[in-house]
Amino acid sequence: MPAPIPAPIPGPARRRLTRLVAGGLGPGLRAVRRRDVPAVRGDMVGGLTVAAYLVPQVMAYAGVAGLPPVTGLWAAAGALALYVVLGSSRLLSVGPESTTALLTAVAVAPLAAGDPARYAQLAAGLAVVVGIVCVIGRFARLGFLADLLSRPVLVGYMAGIALIMIFGQLGALTGTEVVGDGPMGELWAFLAGLGSVHPPTLVLSLSALVLLGIGARWAPRTPMPLVVVLLASVAVGVVPWFAGLATVGTVPGGFPVPSAPALDLADYRSLVLPALGVAVVGFSDVVLTGRAFADRSDPAPDPDRELLALGGTNVAAGLLAGFPVSSSGSRTALGRTAGARSQLHSVVALVMVVLVLLLGGDLLATMPRAALGALVVYAAVRLVEPAEFRRIASFRRSELLLALATVAAVLVLGVLYGVLAAVALSVLDLIRRIARPHSAVLGFAPDVPGMHDVGDLPGTAQIPGLLVHRYDAPLFFANAEDFRRSVRDAVADAAPPVRWVVLDLEAVTELDITAADTLCGLVHDLDSDGIVVAVARAKRELVADLAAGGVLDAVAPERLFPTLPTAVAAYREATTEPS
């Protein structure tokens, strides 16, 4: 009997499936179908260059995370493979990064209780939970959270992260044993043990740092991390003075079998809060890095799509026994400089990582840990932006204080709580600005159309008896009383006495119930003083809020004006003495 013929897919469902297959693919897979030979050649060169930079870098970051170096390659392979399918940026390079690696160490170490096997499982489990958090955030459309971190907070946060990374590598750079409680404890422990510095280790690490700096300055297209690590490996093998320096050691070949981390439900619950911090940092890094490299040919990444991509890359990294991943600004810049034009360069980098894992175990094993520590410190130094601190200071002192407070929060509270403190500082700074916004009394300036702030233009004067008041912010609980006070003060300062108050609400885009109650009380107070209250330029949505909050029950309907000229004309008509 012949097999039954499947029922055709209904038209709407077929169109949705077509859009999912054609439009849902990441730019990397779409690029494979191109016939643009120069662009493909650029992606090939860019991918090889990024891979040469990525291999030693992610191994170093695995050390920051407290894991064997090979786990950095496993995590990178999973992240590269998934981002090509799910990501929205043509150039972004994803994989292990310094901040997420450090967050991993801070989150996992207290839970592992010194057991290396459990530590590795918890790190992989953290990546899976981060991925799930990001996917949930995508379907909850939380991409807007990328905008909660202000520039001063981000600059201060990255500087704090850089200092923690440097303090954490002092032992690897000097050959001393540095054990301390938190970054400041590590710093004091290092200073106390300065007498035990191992000279060969210090010389090798400082030489690596110098070479990295020279390469960045004079040969920016050269994959200096790979060159430096290879030179350091050769030095350890042939220079007797360097013999015996700590190296990476045995590196497992190939890939682990993809599997869920062997953790129980209680372990996963304990990882939820750290995962939220890692997700916030990783997502902010992805969106900000993607925006930094966006141009006409590569539009800014879609935040919601990037949440999904970050979720997929972290789940993939966790299933491959890796740790949480994010994006890399340095690798993204290197790929673009080398000619990369699409995510096809990530496919090339992925192939190179696979080949290294399959064939390069012996070479990886000889890498000195001091050289990898130098890579971490070099990356950390590049996170600090002194020019940005100077620019922020010249713009506004309060924003410089905000940046410095963020640095202190990260150093004193630790990375995870530093993340939360950074978000809280951003939100508090926003509330501070909105809670005390600019307000103005408007009048007419000679020979200048329209109404203007009486303090802006010479000769600006109010119409006698009319107070036009503008408040330049949404009205909500934090500034409702400030709004009421600004109107009352303007009425008290006016001469001659005010007969009408026109509230110019064009800049008021939102109104909460607290502000509505305050506005109702203000209208009643002014009415009891014999002052007429009118509203001008309220947007349709705001009018609905005014009605729902009972404000329009206090303000007469005929006192709701679409423009300031109509409000002024109504005042003049109402106050003109009959002849």
Disulfide bonds with the S-S distance in Angstrom:
none
